[in-house]
Amino acid sequence: MSRIVYVNGEYVPEQEAKVSVFDRGFLMADAVYEVTSVLDGKLVDFDGHAKRLQRSMDALDMASPVTMDELLAIHRELITRNDLEEGGVYLQVTRGAPPDRDFAFPDPEQVPSGLVLFTFAKKLAQSAAAEKGIKVISIEDQRWGRRDIKTVQLLYPSMGKMMAKAAGADDAWMVEDGAVTEGTSNNAYIVKGNTIITRALSNDILAGITRAALLRFANEAQMKVEERNFTIDEAKSADEAFISSATTFVHPVVEVDGVQIGTGKPGSVAQRLREIYIEESRKAAV
Ligand code: PLP
């Protein structure tokens, strides 16, 4: 069965999906995106993703192509049409396709925003990375200064992923002015004693929807959370480390720049948070 994707108002087989060569997402990375995970055929934290999407569009003065209710209906329709049980929905809003390439934004009255969504199947609740943990390397953060906006400018994070691969690791943690910002496509945490430490929100990092849920669950479970900068040296001597994102939930980090973290096995805080996250997400999914 061919995957059905959504492109600018139509549901079509993926082979038939087309976007214009003048689309600003394609020409200028003038587009924002969201990835919402799917468990048991339902969306995890759709509201959180919809709100962040709105925030990204507002920050870039980009018009929304549909209402958030319509967006939810499109997500659900795609899940049904593709018979998706577990995985995710990728969504991208672009500033549309003006008649020609131009640095100035087109008038949204004349050039409507573009909208593309597709589903992907992926095992999320069961994962080898969650059981074994992952290895990360540190790299310099060379991204632009508005990392709080979820744009499709993902070249440097892709390069970071390749640097990690070349070093025999799974991912890279980016470092700016001596402190870890985040992973290539996830938020970064360390655990010292009973305290979970993660960088505070600012323009420097993406406000992870998974991060927000995890910090809420950690507080409810009386775990201590400190939102502050931490260094790679601090990570190397931490008891545990982990990452979070919509498609990984929580993955323990067992090695940083070749140095084993804690026992070298996934830590109990990361494992516990992952369990709570999956349990609560299944309950609240829509
Ligand atoms: N940080 C970056 C740079 C990301 O790309 C992502 C997800 O793609 C995250 C953090 C985690 O965000 P979320 O939990 O909403 O998936």
Residues whose N, C-alpha, C, O or C-beta is under 5 A from the ligand:
A	BS01	PLP	E182 G183 T184 S185 N186 N187 L206 A207 G208 I209 T210 R211 S244 S245 A246
